[in-house]
Each structure stands twice: as structure tokens, then as C-alpha cells.
Amino acid sequence: MTDRLPHDDEEILLAFAVEPAHDRSTLERYLQAYPHLADDLIDLSLDLRLLRASDGASASVDEAWVEASWTAFQSAAPARAPAGSTVADPFASATADELVALRRTLGVPSGVIHAFSTRLVDIASVPAWVVETIAQGIRATADDIRAFMAGSNRLATGLSYKSDEAPRVADGKISFEELLVQCKVPEEKRQRLLEDRA
Amino acid sequence: MGTRTVPPLTKQKPDGTIYSRRADVEGSLERLVELPRSEVIAALKIRDARSDLYVQSECVVHLIRAARNDNDQSYFAELYRELMRRIGAVLPRVEGERSGLVENVHAADARDRVRDLFNERLSVDRTQSGSALDYFEVMFADAIAALRKTAMKRATRQAARSERIEADDETNEPSLAVEKAVGSLDLKQELLSEDPIYRSRVVAAIQALPDKQRRVIEMILQEMPIDSSDEGVLSIRKAIGVSSEKTVRNRRDAAFASIRKALEIGSDHD
């Protein structure tokens, strides 16, 4: 069975979709360049053709879905908080047991989880599946985590790194990889966690 | 005034050039960004895409990105809702009254997944401006179709799909009736029919085909050769990775027979 598409494949399909023409030469170019996506590219090529043919067909608007989507988006990513303080802290309601279970699921030391709850780590550097796993572990959504992590670092007291450098604060977020190195996650484990399975 | 108010896109193509918006989108944006927000919101209500005042979906994407740095929640909400309507409009329909049908569960599920993928990009774009949404300012509907492809691919991992039973097209000989049925159907023309209801029936008939047959149909519509002895020519046989050109022909013939049947059945009921 095919695993989840890596993020790059999503980008390739998007790039194909916005090509100015979807003629034979464009399709062939992508098929030659990305043979592993042959089925998806051909499907998408046909989808785009059918989309054009469906143009003008009246689509009824599903307002209930629109409203539900907005409510969900709002609760997942509340309005930008200039001070970074009004965004709900998804870690606040997590129990100690949940945090321990999460640590075990990911197979990382507690310092790694702590770096998330203190917004030390730069969320953009964290593979989507890790964000998703953390979100599930604390009964939140990936958007909750992202919205929360977008705020500035609030390095918790009591956290100390066995590093020559003092922990950086404010905008000095560290990458997920840097974090794993600092927390002494073994190389092999680190590679697995950094894998982009999106 | 006189200064450029709409910043260019930043996403790079593989060849290093930068994506750009269509001229009509640029034109509309230059106008829209000068309007008071109340007028933008009023313009969003225009449903007729042929109207001069209609706000293209690509523009809605730009406007919501441009609202990144302000706290006007109601304006953002209006744009977000409209984006959801636009997403819903370009995806296969979800029929409330037929909600029990397998296809419909898939359509509803796909719509949610596409929304979630879009939300992911929107959230990233809100926190750190980047190029995650640039594709949607270039060709909105097409980019959504690409997200749908990704979403469905992911969904197959989780949902036990009810696979259609496909004939063993590697060995089966097509029946004489099928052979006969292939000849006179020009699908390209059918898809260009001026009757939108008929077109939607043709679309539905193609969508209902098994994946393998549908792919052959697309490549035939692209006028790719079924097979070629020339190594440099990409044939349908090579693209779908089968050993015999007969497999390609069988899939094509079965697909045409199904489409014809679907269209004829349709005409009886209308």
C-alpha cells in the first residue's frame, strides 16, 4: 500500500496543476520527471479536464459545512494574538500521564516535549506527522499546536540544557533537529523523527 | 498612489522563475485592494462568475493572506467562509439526501481533507508569510484539485475502500459488442457539448470508471500513442507500466463501452 505522500509529492502535484497548459507535452514532461507519481499525475490531468467540462454547472453551497469549517478553524487557530498570550495553551490541559505516554510514543526524553510546551522549538522545522502525534497525545489538533507554537518562546524556569551556550530566548527558537541533538537523542532515532512522512 | 499595492508572488518554479498571477487576477486585485472592506465583502456575494464585479477565487486567497497582519476578525471570517464556498464549489458535489451512499461518504470525507490541507497552508501563511498559498493565487481550482489528489491518496490508507471489481484485462478478449461500441464516440467533443447537463453526465460517466480504465482514457484524450517501438516516445503502455498493448486496448474498449452505456441509460431517464 502506498504510504502517505511526502510533502514534496504534494508540491509536485500542485506545480502540475497550475501549469499554464495541460497538454500532452506537459503531462509527458511530468511523467518522465516523476515516474513514481505517474498514476497521480494522469488522474490529476483527467480531473483538471473534467473540472473544465463541469464549469458553469451550478454548485449549491453547503452553508452548514462552511459554518462548521469556520467554527473549527477559529477554535483551532484563534485570532492572531499580538502578545502571544491569548492563544490557548494546548499543553495546559494535558495530564502528566498523557505527557509520559506521548514521550514514549515518540521515544524521546521529556526535554523534547518540554521544548514544545515552552515554544522553544521552531514549529516550521518539525515534520507534520510529529506535530500530529503530539496533537493527538494531548487531545488537541495540529492547528492548535501550530497556533500556540507561533507565539514567542517562553522558556520555562527550571529547564536547563547541558550546553555551553545559554538557552536562547525570545525569537531565538531552535530547530527540531537542534533540539534532538541537545536532548541527546541518538542519531538513528533522530533520523527517524526527522523523516518527512507528510 | 501610483505605487504597486499588490506584492508579487514569491514561489519559485523548478526552472528558477517566479510564479505569477493571471493578468485578470492582477487587474482585479489592484482594484480590490483600494476598496473599503465593506465593498469587498459586498462583492463576495456576487455569484455570477461572468459579472465584472465577481471576485475570482484567486483574489479571495490574496485578500485573506493580506489580512494576515490585522485584527479585523469579521473581515477575515467573511473571506474564510467565502474560500470554503469556493473550495466546495470546485470539488465533486456532496449530496445531503444521498448521504448514505459510499461515493458520497468519500466525497464528504475528501472535502474535509482538502479543507484541512488548505487550513494547514493557511495557518503557516498566517504565522510566517511565505509561499505556501502562492499556487492558489495562480490557479485556484486546479490547485484545489491537486490537494484533493493528495487528500484522497492519504485517505486510501485509512478507509477500506469498496474496490470495484475490475475485469482481468490482461487476458480477457473484449466481446464483439464492445469492439463495435468503441468506434464512434468522440469523448473530447462530448466534453465540449454546449449542454451543461449533458456535459455533467459525460463527466460522471468517466468518473465512474475503474481507475485503470480512467487513466487510459485520459492518455487517449491526450493523443498519446498506445504503443511505440521508439524508445524516446512515451506510450500509454509504458506510462501505465504494462507489458502488452492489448491490455491498453482492452481497458480503452471496456471504458468506452461503460461510458456509452451510462450515457444511453441517462438519456432514457431524462
Interface residues (C-beta under 8 A of the other chain):
Chain A: M1 T2 D3 R4 L5 D9 E10 L13 L14 A15 F16 A17 V18 D23 R24 L27 E28 L31 Q32 A38 D39 D40 I42 D43 L44 S45 L46 D47 L48 R49 L50 L51 R52 A53 S54 G56 A57 A59 S60 V61 D62 W65 V66 E67 S69 W70 F73 Q74 A76 A77 A79 R80 P82 A124 A128 A142 D143 R146 A147 A150
Chain B: K13 P14 Y19 R68 N69 N71 Q73 F76 A77 Y80 R81 M84 R85 G88 A89 V90 R93 V94 G96 R111 R115 L117 N119 E120 L122 S123 V124 R126 T127 Q128 Y135 V138 M139 A141 D142 A143 A145 A146 L147 R148 K149 T150 K153 R154 T156 R157 L191 L192 P196 R199 S200 V202 V203 I206 Q207 D211 R214 R215 I217 E218 M219 L221 Q222 E223 M224 L234 A239 I240 G241
